[in-house]
Amino acid sequence: MRRREFITLLGAAAWPLAAGAQQQAMPVVGFLYEGSPKPIAHLVAAFREGLMETGYVEGQNVAIEFRWAHNEIDRLPELAADLARRRVAVIVAPGSTGAALAAKAATTSIPIVFSMGGDPVQAGLVASLNRPGGNITGISSMNRELSSKRLGLLHELMPKAERFAVLVINTSFRELLVQDVQAGASTIGRQIEVFYASTNRDIAAAFASIVQKGIEALVLTPGPLFNNNRVQLATLAARHLLPTIYSSREFAEAGGLMSYGPSITEEFRQTGIYSGRVLKGEKPADLPVMRAIKFEFIINLQTARALGLEIPPTLLARADEVIE
């Protein structure tokens, strides 16, 4: 065999090995989520957008491994441990405290970027907002602290209503949510009844109890279980003629009456940006926990008309968007 032919064959044989090594060198982001993929497709797109802003494009120079718990919260530790065993470059735990805690329990070395509605210090995730310490940082919307604000908006819409309720996802942090909304009820001089849901089936049962007890208006707290079932929630509220306020614009867009809370789309985009910065070598301990800065108050006028409600001009004037 001629020398030139031998070198050509050697190069052809070595190419798959080089390609394989290059593929292995591509960093992998582990994406751990409490819910299901379909309802948050737009949020995953926002996460990818954030990654792109830091120079990472899925399939080109970064890969994403998704792990979905499908609202089976008990599976989160198992899914987080699987990502840790695969030694991904960073674990992203957006949307819930439970996912962030599962990721933290799974590894002390792999960087973790979370996004959540509660206080990460109170949850035991970070030492402080400015100096997270350890291998974890992220974005907190403090969405759980807004339930009393939502109750106030609902009371402004229905000042004569006496019986309010709050529907809470039944997690280990439910009491913090309840305390916040009860403080809001005390401020407006009203009592508020608390209902819980742990699964999809619980939602319909909770609404049946709420209606049976003559509740006049409902506050819905944030969480993946409700996000995944936002159409069902808006439909049940409309069917029972129950004025309800939700935690994000996605609910109002699905037919909910009103929503007040941070932009979840922006939260996921920032999570992508932070993940990209970690991939570039920044340490989570040096990245302060970000606070949400964009909050939205959305009113769905079509739903208000269907419920026979007239929105006060003061509320309409403060709305960031009115859905006709």
Secondary structure, 3 states (H helix, E strand, C coil): CCHHHHHHHHHHHHHHHHHHHHHHHCCEEEEEECCCCHHHHHHHHHHHHHHHHCCCCECCCEEEEEEECCCCHHHHHHHHHHHHHCCCCEEEEECCHHHHHHHHHHCCCCCEEEEECCCCCCCCCCCCCCCCCCCEEEEECCHHHHHHHHHHHHHHHCCCCCEEEEEEECCCCHHHHHHHHHHHHHHCCCEEEEEEECCHHHHHHHHHHHHHCCCCEEEECCCHHHHHCHHHHHHHHHHCCCCEEECCHHHHHCCCCEEEEECHHHHHHHHHHHHHHHHCCCCHHHCCCEECCCEEEEEEHHHHHHCCCCCCHHHHHHCCEEEC
